[in-house]
Amino acid sequence: MASRGGPRAAGTDGSDFQHRERVASHYQMSVTLKSEIKKLIYTHVGIWLLLLAQMCVGHFKLLPHDQVAMPYQWEYPYLLSILPSLLGLLSFPRNNISYLVLSMISTGLFSVAPLIYGAMEMFPMAQQLYRHGKAYRFIFGFSAVSVMYLVVVVAAQVHGWQLYYSKKLLDSWFTSTQEKKKK
């Protein structure tokens, strides 16, 4: 063994202790998953801000309705989807399992459910656009139903991956909790 700055033990360069410096796999997994979930949360916040901006422009009549349509009904409950993301972020510093579980449950209620409702709400208008080529709502010259379906598809993927990674993170945290109890 060597002291700091002093001579090393005979026959070693000090590198034979590197195997002890590895981080346990569930801790590595936790850090990686937290990073991925944070990226998804920031993407979700971006989508949320775009919908909020569209709703504000529509309600406050900042632009004519032929440029930015009034929001669909599903967009109002979707505004609550920021709460699960905040709960998820709050669960990270101390690996708070209960906040993460609440985040996952409320993601289903406030994020996924409004997206499913939105897809059903906009389906007749999408069908009319596809069959007859008629659109009655527009967002900067594009059919509002096309733009909003694109938003729904992207948001559904973001929330789906967020739930998947949250479940894996929860499993990782349970692994570390079980190992602590065994000691």
Backbone as a printed PyTorch tensor [residue, N CA C, xyz], in Angstrom:
tensor([[[  0.8560,  -1.1740,   0.0000],
         [  0.0000,   0.0000,   0.0000],
         [  0.8960,   1.2290,   0.0000]],

        [[  0.3630,   2.2810,  -0.5170],
         [  1.1440,   3.5090,  -0.6060],
         [  0.4180,   4.6150,   0.1230]],

        [[  1.1700,   5.4680,   0.7250],
         [  0.5600,   6.6370,   1.3330],
         [  0.4940,   7.7350,   0.2770]],

        [[ -0.2690,   8.7320,   0.5470],
         [ -0.4370,   9.8040,  -0.4070],
         [  0.9080,  10.5030,  -0.6330]],

        [[  1.3980,  10.4120,  -1.8720],
         [  2.6490,  11.0610,  -2.2140],
         [  3.8820,  10.3160,  -1.7250]],

        [[  3.7170,   9.2540,  -0.9440],
         [  4.8540,   8.5190,  -0.4110],
         [  5.2090,   7.3300,  -1.2770]],

        [[  6.1220,   6.4940,  -0.7970],
         [  6.5530,   5.3320,  -1.5890],
         [  5.4400,   4.2740,  -1.6760]],

        [[  5.4520,   3.5590,  -2.7640],
         [  4.4660,   2.4890,  -2.9870],
         [  5.0050,   1.1850,  -2.4020]],

        [[  4.0880,   0.2840,  -2.1160],
         [  4.4880,  -1.0370,  -1.6380],
         [  5.2480,  -1.7550,  -2.7420]],

        [[  6.1750,  -2.5780,  -2.3530],
         [  6.9970,  -3.2910,  -3.3300],
         [  6.1310,  -4.2220,  -4.1700]],

        [[  6.3210,  -4.2010,  -5.5080],
         [  5.6260,  -5.1190,  -6.4000],
         [  4.2650,  -4.6300,  -6.8740]],

        [[  3.8920,  -3.4260,  -6.5980],
         [  2.5930,  -2.9340,  -7.0640],
         [  2.7170,  -1.4960,  -7.5330]],

        [[  1.8950,  -1.1770,  -8.4880],
         [  1.8450,   0.2130,  -8.9470],
         [  0.5670,   0.8890,  -8.4420]],

        [[ -0.1950,   0.1990,  -7.6470],
         [ -1.4190,   0.7590,  -7.0800],
         [ -2.6600,   0.4810,  -7.9140]],

        [[ -2.4970,  -0.0740,  -9.1090],
         [ -3.6500,  -0.3070,  -9.9790],
         [ -4.3850,  -1.6010,  -9.6560]],

        [[ -3.8730,  -2.4150,  -8.7700],
         [ -4.5350,  -3.6680,  -8.4380],
         [ -5.7560,  -3.4690,  -7.5420]],

        [[ -6.0530,  -2.2250,  -7.1830],
         [ -7.2220,  -1.9560,  -6.3530],
         [ -8.3780,  -1.3450,  -7.1540]],

        [[ -8.2190,  -1.2620,  -8.4940],
         [ -9.2560,  -0.6360,  -9.3090],
         [-10.5670,  -1.4100,  -9.2840]],

        [[-10.5240,  -2.7110,  -9.1050],
         [-11.7530,  -3.4910,  -9.0880],
         [-12.6470,  -3.0880,  -7.9110]],

        [[-12.0650,  -2.5110,  -6.8840],
         [-12.8570,  -2.0790,  -5.7340],
         [-13.5130,  -0.7220,  -5.9560]],

        [[-13.1260,  -0.0390,  -7.0160],
         [-13.6340,   1.2980,  -7.2720],
         [-14.8280,   1.3010,  -8.2100]],

        [[-15.3320,   0.1450,  -8.5690],
         [-16.5040,   0.0870,  -9.4350],
         [-17.7540,   0.4630,  -8.6470]],

        [[-18.6730,   1.1060,  -9.3550],
         [-19.9460,   1.4730,  -8.7500],
         [-20.9210,   0.3380,  -9.0090]],

        [[-21.7260,   0.0020,  -8.0230],
         [-22.7020,  -1.0760,  -8.1750],
         [-23.6220,  -0.7810,  -9.3600]],

        [[-24.0210,  -1.8330, -10.0650],
         [-24.7690,  -1.6630, -11.3160],
         [-26.0990,  -0.9300, -11.1210]],

        [[-26.7890,  -1.1810,  -9.9950],
         [-28.0730,  -0.5020,  -9.8170],
         [-27.8870,   0.9940,  -9.5640]],

        [[-26.7480,   1.3960,  -9.0170],
         [-26.4740,   2.8300,  -8.8670],
         [-26.1570,   3.4570, -10.2230]],

        [[-25.3970,   2.7520, -11.0440],
         [-25.1210,   3.2320, -12.3940],
         [-26.4240,   3.3490, -13.1800]],

        [[-27.2640,   2.3330, -13.0400],
         [-28.5480,   2.3210, -13.7440],
         [-29.4050,   3.4900, -13.2780]],

        [[-29.4100,   3.7660, -12.0010],
         [-30.2020,   4.8620, -11.4530],
         [-29.7780,   6.1980, -12.0550]],

        [[-28.4940,   6.4330, -12.1250],
         [-27.9870,   7.6920, -12.6770],
         [-28.3530,   7.8130, -14.1550]],

        [[-28.1880,   6.7350, -14.9010],
         [-28.4990,   6.7460, -16.3310],
         [-29.9870,   6.9830, -16.5660]],

        [[-30.8260,   6.2820, -15.8160],
         [-32.2690,   6.4230, -15.9980],
         [-32.7530,   7.8080, -15.5850]],

        [[-32.2050,   8.3470, -14.5230],
         [-32.5710,   9.7090, -14.1220],
         [-32.2480,  10.6990, -15.2360]],

        [[-31.1150,  10.5240, -15.8580],
         [-30.7140,  11.4070, -16.9510],
         [-31.6880,  11.2990, -18.1290]],

        [[-32.0600,  10.0780, -18.4860],
         [-33.0020,   9.8770, -19.5930],
         [-34.3740,  10.4670, -19.2690]],

        [[-34.8410,  10.2460, -18.0450],
         [-36.1480,  10.7760, -17.6470],
         [-36.1190,  12.2940, -17.6500]],

        [[-35.0270,  12.8910, -17.2060],
         [-34.9300,  14.3570, -17.2260],
         [-35.0160,  14.8910, -18.6530]],

        [[-34.3610,  14.2220, -19.5950],
         [-34.4530,  14.6350, -21.0040],
         [-35.9040,  14.5740, -21.4900]],

        [[-36.5920,  13.4910, -21.1320],
         [-37.9940,  13.3490, -21.5310],
         [-38.8720,  14.4000, -20.8680]],

        [[-38.5910,  14.7090, -19.6140],
         [-39.3680,  15.7340, -18.9180],
         [-39.1540,  17.0890, -19.5760]],

        [[-37.9320,  17.4030, -19.9520],
         [-37.6710,  18.6860, -20.6140],
         [-38.3570,  18.7410, -21.9810]],

        [[-38.3950,  17.6150, -22.6870],
         [-39.1260,  17.5540, -23.9540],
         [-40.6170,  17.7630, -23.7060]],

        [[-41.1240,  17.1380, -22.6560],
         [-42.5330,  17.3040, -22.3040],
         [-42.8380,  18.7630, -21.9600]],

        [[-41.9620,  19.3980, -21.2240],
         [-42.1680,  20.8090, -20.8740],
         [-42.2100,  21.6630, -22.1470]],

        [[-41.3770,  21.3360, -23.1320],
         [-41.4100,  22.0520, -24.4070],
         [-42.7490,  21.8910, -25.1110]],

        [[-43.2610,  20.6630, -25.1720],
         [-44.5760,  20.4100, -25.7760],
         [-45.6500,  21.1510, -24.9980]],

        [[-45.5590,  21.0780, -23.6850],
         [-46.5420,  21.7330, -22.8180],
         [-46.5490,  23.2400, -23.0530]],

        [[-45.3770,  23.8470, -23.1750],
         [-45.2930,  25.2880, -23.4140],
         [-45.8650,  25.6660, -24.7770]],

        [[-45.6500,  24.8230, -25.7900],
         [-46.2380,  25.0940, -27.1020],
         [-47.7660,  25.0560, -27.0410]],

        [[-48.3130,  24.0600, -26.3470],
         [-49.7720,  23.9900, -26.2060],
         [-50.3020,  25.1660, -25.3970]],

        [[-49.5850,  25.5460, -24.3620],
         [-50.0010,  26.6990, -23.5570],
         [-49.9870,  27.9660, -24.4050]],

        [[-48.9530,  28.1170, -25.2180],
         [-48.8690,  29.2980, -26.0880],
         [-50.0210,  29.3030, -27.0910]],

        [[-50.3250,  28.1430, -27.6750],
         [-51.4370,  28.0500, -28.6310],
         [-52.7600,  28.3920, -27.9530]],

        [[-52.9280,  27.9250, -26.7230],
         [-54.1680,  28.2110, -25.9960],
         [-54.2660,  29.6980, -25.6510]],

        [[-53.1730,  30.3010, -25.2210],
         [-53.1880,  31.7330, -24.8780],
         [-53.4640,  32.5840, -26.1110]],

        [[-52.8170,  32.2350, -27.2200],
         [-53.0320,  32.9990, -28.4570],
         [-54.4870,  32.8580, -28.9070]],

        [[-55.0340,  31.6590, -28.7890],
         [-56.4260,  31.4390, -29.1950],
         [-57.4220,  32.1580, -28.3100]],

        [[-57.2260,  32.1130, -27.0010],
         [-58.1860,  32.7130, -26.0750],
         [-58.0700,  34.2260, -25.9850]],

        [[-56.8510,  34.7410, -26.0310],
         [-56.6660,  36.1890, -25.9070],
         [-56.7330,  36.8940, -27.2540]],

        [[-56.9800,  36.1160, -28.3190],
         [-57.1420,  36.6510, -29.6730],
         [-55.9580,  37.5260, -30.0750]],

        [[-54.7680,  37.0380, -29.7860],
         [-53.5590,  37.7600, -30.1610],
         [-53.3190,  37.6930, -31.6660]],

        [[-53.7950,  36.6150, -32.2940],
         [-53.7340,  36.4560, -33.7390],
         [-55.1350,  36.0970, -34.2290]],

        [[-55.4470,  36.3650, -35.4750],
         [-56.7740,  35.9970, -35.9990],
         [-56.9940,  34.4780, -35.9240]],

        [[-58.2680,  34.0660, -35.8230],
         [-58.5850,  32.6410, -35.6950],
         [-58.2620,  31.8510, -36.9520]],

        [[-58.0930,  32.5200, -38.0880],
         [-57.7030,  31.7750, -39.2900],
         [-56.2130,  31.4300, -39.2720]],

        [[-55.4470,  32.0680, -38.3780],
         [-54.0350,  31.7140, -38.2320],
         [-53.8100,  30.7170, -37.1040]],

        [[-54.4590,  30.9270, -35.9550],
         [-54.3360,  30.0110, -34.8210],
         [-55.7330,  29.6870, -34.3150]],

        [[-56.1060,  28.4190, -34.4430],
         [-57.4440,  27.9780, -34.0640],
         [-57.6030,  27.9240, -32.5540]],

        [[-58.8510,  27.9320, -32.1250],
         [-59.1550,  27.7290, -30.7090],
         [-58.7370,  26.3040, -30.3240]],

        [[-58.3480,  26.1010, -29.0870],
         [-57.8680,  24.7680, -28.6700],
         [-58.9920,  23.7360, -28.6500]],

        [[-58.5790,  22.4830, -28.8090],
         [-59.5140,  21.3600, -28.6660],
         [-59.7500,  21.1190, -27.1820]],

        [[-60.7990,  20.3820, -26.8600],
         [-61.1730,  20.1450, -25.4660],
         [-60.1190,  19.3500, -24.6930]],

        [[-59.4020,  18.4550, -25.3430],
         [-58.4260,  17.6160, -24.6500],
         [-57.2300,  18.4140, -24.1600]],

        [[-57.0090,  19.5760, -24.7280],
         [-55.8310,  20.3590, -24.3590],
         [-55.9430,  20.9360, -22.9470]],

        [[-57.1590,  21.1790, -22.4810],
         [-57.3410,  21.7490, -21.1380],
         [-56.8950,  20.7810, -20.0370]],

        [[-57.3820,  19.5310, -20.0200],
         [-56.8730,  18.6200, -18.9730],
         [-55.4000,  18.2720, -19.1730]],

        [[-54.9080,  18.3510, -20.4200],
         [-53.4960,  18.0570, -20.6560],
         [-52.5860,  19.0780, -19.9830]],

        [[-53.0920,  20.2670, -19.7200],
         [-52.2800,  21.2640, -19.0220],
         [-51.8680,  20.7850, -17.6290]],

        [[-52.6540,  19.8900, -17.0430],
         [-52.3030,  19.3320, -15.7290],
         [-51.1450,  18.3440, -15.8110]],

        [[-50.7310,  18.0000, -17.0220],
         [-49.6600,  17.0020, -17.1830],
         [-48.3090,  17.5040, -16.7130]],

        [[-48.2130,  18.7620, -16.3720],
         [-46.9450,  19.2810, -15.8500],
         [-46.7140,  18.7790, -14.4190]],

        [[-47.7950,  18.4860, -13.7010],
         [-47.6810,  18.0170, -12.3150],
         [-46.9200,  16.6930, -12.1820]],

        [[-47.2230,  15.6700, -13.0020],
         [-46.4470,  14.4300, -12.8850],
         [-44.9590,  14.6370, -13.1660]],

        [[-44.6550,  15.5230, -14.0920],
         [-43.2480,  15.7860, -14.3940],
         [-42.5420,  16.4240, -13.2070]],

        [[-43.2250,  17.3380, -12.5430],
         [-42.6300,  17.9660, -11.3560],
         [-42.4380,  16.9520, -10.2310]],

        [[-43.4200,  16.0690, -10.0540],
         [-43.2740,  15.0110,  -9.0430],
         [-42.0960,  14.1030,  -9.3740]],

        [[-41.9290,  13.8000, -10.6620],
         [-40.7920,  12.9760, -11.0670],
         [-39.4700,  13.6470, -10.7470]],

        [[-39.3820,  14.9360, -11.0300],
         [-38.1480,  15.6610, -10.7160],
         [-37.9040,  15.7410,  -9.2120]],

        [[-38.9730,  15.8730,  -8.4320],
         [-38.8350,  15.9250,  -6.9760],
         [-38.3800,  14.5890,  -6.3830]],

        [[-38.6640,  13.5000,  -7.0890],
         [-38.2910,  12.1820,  -6.5620],
         [-36.8050,  11.8810,  -6.7260]],

        [[-36.1160,  12.6010,  -7.5970],
         [-34.7320,  12.2560,  -7.9140],
         [-33.7060,  12.5240,  -6.8170]],

        [[-33.7050,  13.6720,  -6.1500],
         [-32.5880,  13.9530,  -5.2280],
         [-32.3910,  12.9110,  -4.1270]],

        [[-33.4590,  12.4150,  -3.5560],
         [-33.3190,  11.4540,  -2.4490],
         [-33.8730,  10.0760,  -2.7970]],

        [[-34.0530,   9.8090,  -4.0910],
         [-34.6090,   8.5300,  -4.5520],
         [-35.9270,   8.2180,  -3.8460]],

        [[-36.8240,   9.1830,  -3.8520],
         [-38.0990,   9.0630,  -3.1570],
         [-39.0590,   8.1990,  -3.9810]],

        [[-39.2670,   6.9760,  -3.5300],
         [-40.0950,   6.0080,  -4.2490],
         [-41.5420,   6.4670,  -4.3280]],

        [[-42.0780,   7.0200,  -3.2620],
         [-43.4920,   7.4060,  -3.2670],
         [-43.7610,   8.5250,  -4.2750]],

        [[-42.8580,   9.4890,  -4.4040],
         [-43.0430,  10.5450,  -5.4100],
         [-42.9780,   9.9740,  -6.8220]],

        [[-42.0860,   9.0240,  -7.0360],
         [-41.9700,   8.4200,  -8.3640],
         [-43.2270,   7.6260,  -8.7090]],

        [[-43.7660,   6.8970,  -7.7510],
         [-45.0070,   6.1490,  -7.9910],
         [-46.1630,   7.1100,  -8.2700]],

        [[-46.2620,   8.1790,  -7.4820],
         [-47.3010,   9.1840,  -7.7370],
         [-47.1190,   9.8140,  -9.1190]],

        [[-45.9000,  10.0390,  -9.5080],
         [-45.6170,  10.5950, -10.8300],
         [-46.0930,   9.6500, -11.9260]],

        [[-45.8390,   8.3640, -11.7460],
         [-46.2450,   7.3890, -12.7650],
         [-47.7640,   7.2810, -12.8610]],

        [[-48.4390,   7.2550, -11.7220],
         [-49.8980,   7.1640, -11.7310],
         [-50.5130,   8.4200, -12.3330]],

        [[-50.0210,   9.5750, -11.9210],
         [-50.5960,  10.8230, -12.4340],
         [-50.2140,  11.0620, -13.8950]],

        [[-49.1290,  10.4760, -14.3700],
         [-48.8150,  10.5540, -15.8050],
         [-49.8950,   9.8560, -16.6070]],

        [[-50.3440,   8.7200, -16.1080],
         [-51.4500,   8.0260, -16.7720],
         [-52.7250,   8.8450, -16.7800]],

        [[-53.0200,   9.4740, -15.6460],
         [-54.2710,  10.2380, -15.5270],
         [-54.2470,  11.5740, -16.2690]],

        [[-53.1660,  12.3270, -16.0970],
         [-53.1330,  13.6930, -16.6040],
         [-52.4180,  13.8450, -17.9410]],

        [[-51.6980,  12.8210, -18.3720],
         [-50.9550,  12.9270, -19.6270],
         [-51.4910,  11.9620, -20.6820]],

        [[-51.5060,  10.6910, -20.3630],
         [-51.8980,   9.6890, -21.3500],
         [-53.4000,   9.7200, -21.6170]],

        [[-54.2070,   9.8200, -20.5760],
         [-55.6620,   9.8240, -20.7690],
         [-56.1320,  11.0030, -21.6410]],

        [[-55.6710,  12.2440, -21.4170],
         [-56.0820,  13.3280, -22.3210],
         [-55.6060,  13.1160, -23.7650]],

        [[-54.4550,  12.4690, -23.9470],
         [-53.9810,  12.2100, -25.3070],
         [-54.8890,  11.2000, -26.0130]],

        [[-55.3200,  10.1840, -25.2870],
         [-56.2430,   9.2010, -25.8700],
         [-57.5670,   9.8790, -26.2050]],

        [[-58.0710,  10.6830, -25.2740],
         [-59.3120,  11.4230, -25.5230],
         [-59.1410,  12.3620, -26.7210]],

        [[-57.9910,  13.0220, -26.8080],
         [-57.7350,  13.9420, -27.9150],
         [-57.7190,  13.2340, -29.2530]],

        [[-57.1250,  12.0540, -29.3010],
         [-57.1070,  11.2880, -30.5480],
         [-58.5270,  10.9220, -30.9700]],

        [[-59.3650,  10.5760, -29.9900],
         [-60.7620,  10.2450, -30.3050],
         [-61.5560,  11.4950, -30.6780]],

        [[-61.3110,  12.6040, -29.9880],
         [-62.0300,  13.8480, -30.2580],
         [-61.7400,  14.3650, -31.6670]],

        [[-60.5010,  14.2630, -32.0970],
         [-60.1070,  14.8180, -33.3860],
         [-60.3130,  13.8480, -34.5480]],

        [[-60.6600,  12.5940, -34.2690],
         [-60.7800,  11.5990, -35.3290],
         [-61.7930,  11.9770, -36.4000]],

        [[-63.0120,  12.4350, -36.0590],
         [-63.9520,  12.7990, -37.1330],
         [-63.4170,  13.9160, -38.0460]],

        [[-62.7190,  14.8840, -37.4700],
         [-62.1630,  15.9650, -38.2880],
         [-61.0190,  15.4590, -39.1670]],

        [[-60.2310,  14.5300, -38.6250],
         [-59.1490,  13.9400, -39.4160],
         [-59.7250,  13.1040, -40.5600]],

        [[-60.7980,  12.3970, -40.2810],
         [-61.4700,  11.5980, -41.2950],
         [-62.0250,  12.5000, -42.4010]],

        [[-62.6280,  13.6020, -42.0230],
         [-63.1630,  14.5470, -42.9990],
         [-62.0350,  15.1500, -43.8460]],

        [[-60.9340,  15.4650, -43.2220],
         [-59.7890,  16.0130, -43.9460],
         [-59.2390,  14.9870, -44.9290]],

        [[-59.1530,  13.7490, -44.5020],
         [-58.6120,  12.6890, -45.3540],
         [-59.5500,  12.3790, -46.5250]],

        [[-60.8460,  12.2650, -46.2430],
         [-61.8060,  11.8820, -47.2830],
         [-62.1440,  13.0130, -48.2370]],

        [[-62.3600,  14.2050, -47.6950],
         [-62.8630,  15.3130, -48.5140],
         [-61.8620,  16.4440, -48.7040]],

        [[-60.7720,  16.4120, -47.9800],
         [-59.7710,  17.4650, -48.1090],
         [-60.1980,  18.7930, -47.5090]],

        [[-61.1710,  18.7340, -46.6020],
         [-61.6820,  19.9610, -45.9940],
         [-61.1830,  20.0930, -44.5540]],

        [[-60.6160,  21.2360, -44.2770],
         [-60.1910,  21.5490, -42.9100],
         [-60.8170,  22.8860, -42.5350]],

        [[-61.3090,  22.9790, -41.3070],
         [-61.9700,  24.2050, -40.8680],
         [-61.1670,  24.9700, -39.8300]],

        [[-60.1990,  24.3310, -39.2570],
         [-59.3320,  24.9770, -38.2660],
         [-57.9010,  24.9470, -38.7870]],

        [[-57.1940,  26.0410, -38.5560],
         [-55.8260,  26.1280, -39.0600],
         [-54.8840,  26.6680, -37.9980]],

        [[-53.6420,  26.2350, -38.0980],
         [-52.5600,  26.7720, -37.2720],
         [-51.4610,  27.1770, -38.2430]],

        [[-51.3350,  28.4710, -38.4540],
         [-50.3570,  29.0450, -39.3870],
         [-50.4110,  28.3960, -40.7620]],

        [[-51.6070,  28.2290, -41.2830],
         [-51.7900,  27.7010, -42.6310],
         [-51.8590,  26.1960, -42.7320]],

        [[-51.5430,  25.4890, -41.6780],
         [-51.6240,  24.0300, -41.6730],
         [-52.9370,  23.6160, -41.0170]],

        [[-53.4390,  22.4880, -41.4300],
         [-54.6490,  21.9500, -40.8190],
         [-54.3950,  21.7120, -39.3290]],

        [[-55.2620,  22.2620, -38.4800],
         [-55.0720,  22.1330, -37.0300],
         [-55.1120,  20.6720, -36.5910]],

        [[-55.9740,  19.8890, -37.2150],
         [-56.0760,  18.4830, -36.8050],
         [-54.7830,  17.7370, -37.1480]],

        [[-54.1430,  18.0540, -38.2500],
         [-52.8740,  17.4080, -38.6090],
         [-51.7740,  17.7970, -37.6260]],

        [[-51.7020,  19.0780, -37.3130],
         [-50.6810,  19.5570, -36.3740],
         [-50.8980,  18.9400, -35.0050]],

        [[-52.1440,  18.9170, -34.5540],
         [-52.4120,  18.4060, -33.2170],
         [-52.2350,  16.8870, -33.1370]],

        [[-52.5250,  16.1630, -34.2310],
         [-52.2360,  14.7300, -34.2280],
         [-50.7370,  14.4810, -34.1430]],

        [[-49.9590,  15.3240, -34.7860],
         [-48.5100,  15.2110, -34.6730],
         [-48.0700,  15.4400, -33.2260]],

        [[-48.6670,  16.4280, -32.5850],
         [-48.3670,  16.7000, -31.1750],
         [-48.7630,  15.5050, -30.3080]],

        [[-49.9230,  14.9230, -30.5840],
         [-50.3890,  13.7680, -29.8060],
         [-49.4310,  12.5880, -29.9660]],

        [[-48.9820,  12.3330, -31.1770],
         [-48.0780,  11.2020, -31.4180],
         [-46.7490,  11.4160, -30.6880]],

        [[-46.1860,  12.6060, -30.8020],
         [-44.9100,  12.8860, -30.1360],
         [-45.0790,  12.8250, -28.6170]],

        [[-46.1380,  13.4430, -28.0990],
         [-46.3690,  13.4520, -26.6530],
         [-46.6160,  12.0340, -26.1290]],

        [[-47.3400,  11.2110, -26.8840],
         [-47.5830,   9.8290, -26.4460],
         [-46.2690,   9.0560, -26.3510]],

        [[-45.3720,   9.2860, -27.2950],
         [-44.0730,   8.6180, -27.2380],
         [-43.2620,   9.1090, -26.0430]],

        [[-43.2740,  10.4040, -25.8180],
         [-42.5300,  10.9580, -24.6830],
         [-43.0410,  10.3750, -23.3740]],

        [[-44.3580,  10.3490, -23.2090],
         [-44.9250,   9.8360, -21.9570],
         [-44.7520,   8.3160, -21.8420]],

        [[-44.8360,   7.6180, -22.9470],
         [-44.6090,   6.1710, -22.9200],
         [-43.1920,   5.8300, -22.4730]],

        [[-42.2000,   6.5200, -23.0460],
         [-40.8140,   6.2860, -22.6370],
         [-40.5830,   6.7460, -21.2060]],

        [[-41.2480,   7.8140, -20.8310],
         [-41.1050,   8.3080, -19.4560],
         [-41.6210,   7.2580, -18.4610]],

        [[-42.7570,   6.6540, -18.7610],
         [-43.2990,   5.6030, -17.8880],
         [-42.3890,   4.3720, -17.8810]],

        [[-41.8790,   4.0040, -19.0350],
         [-40.9960,   2.8430, -19.1330],
         [-39.7350,   3.0540, -18.3010]],

        [[-39.0780,   4.1850, -18.4870],
         [-37.8570,   4.4620, -17.7310],
         [-38.1400,   4.6360, -16.2410]],

        [[-39.2880,   5.2060, -15.9010],
         [-39.6500,   5.3570, -14.4910],
         [-39.8320,   3.9870, -13.8340]],

        [[-40.4310,   3.0600, -14.5530],
         [-40.6080,   1.7050, -14.0190],
         [-39.2530,   1.0320, -13.8060]],

        [[-38.3560,   1.1840, -14.7660],
         [-37.0150,   0.6080, -14.6200],
         [-36.2630,   1.2730, -13.4690]],

        [[-36.4390,   2.5870, -13.2990],
         [-35.8070,   3.3040, -12.1980],
         [-36.3680,   2.8260, -10.8620]],

        [[-37.6690,   2.6220, -10.8100],
         [-38.3080,   2.1180,  -9.6030],
         [-37.7520,   0.7350,  -9.2440]],

        [[-37.5950,  -0.1220, -10.2430],
         [-37.0040,  -1.4390, -10.0060],
         [-35.5700,  -1.3120,  -9.4970]],

        [[-34.8300,  -0.3700, -10.0530],
         [-33.4430,  -0.1450,  -9.6190],
         [-33.4030,   0.3090,  -8.1610]],

        [[-34.3120,   1.1960,  -7.7990],
         [-34.3560,   1.6780,  -6.4190],
         [-34.7600,   0.5710,  -5.4580]],

        [[-35.6890,  -0.2990,  -5.8760],
         [-36.0860,  -1.4100,  -5.0200],
         [-34.9200,  -2.3720,  -4.8260]],

        [[-34.1070,  -2.5610,  -5.8540],
         [-32.9330,  -3.4370,  -5.7480],
         [-31.9720,  -2.9000,  -4.7010]],

        [[-31.7120,  -1.5910,  -4.7660],
         [-30.7760,  -1.0140,  -3.7870],
         [-31.3610,  -1.0530,  -2.3790]],

        [[-32.6710,  -0.8740,  -2.2590],
         [-33.3250,  -0.9370,  -0.9400],
         [-33.2380,  -2.3580,  -0.3710]],

        [[-33.4460,  -3.3620,  -1.2210],
         [-33.3790,  -4.7470,  -0.7560],
         [-31.9700,  -5.1230,  -0.3350]],

        [[-30.9760,  -4.6090,  -1.0630],
         [-29.5810,  -4.9230,  -0.6890],
         [-29.2160,  -4.2670,   0.6290]],

        [[-29.7440,  -3.0710,   0.9080],
         [-29.4730,  -2.4060,   2.1810],
         [-30.0940,  -3.1740,   3.3300]],

        [[-31.2950,  -3.7410,   3.0920],
         [-31.9680,  -4.4880,   4.1520],
         [-31.2410,  -5.8000,   4.4700]],

        [[-30.5860,  -6.3890,   3.4620],
         [-29.8690,  -7.6410,   3.6810],
         [-28.6450,  -7.4560,   4.5590]],

        [[-28.0630,  -6.2560,   4.5230],
         [-26.8350,  -5.9930,   5.3000],
         [-27.1300,  -5.7470,   6.7040]]])
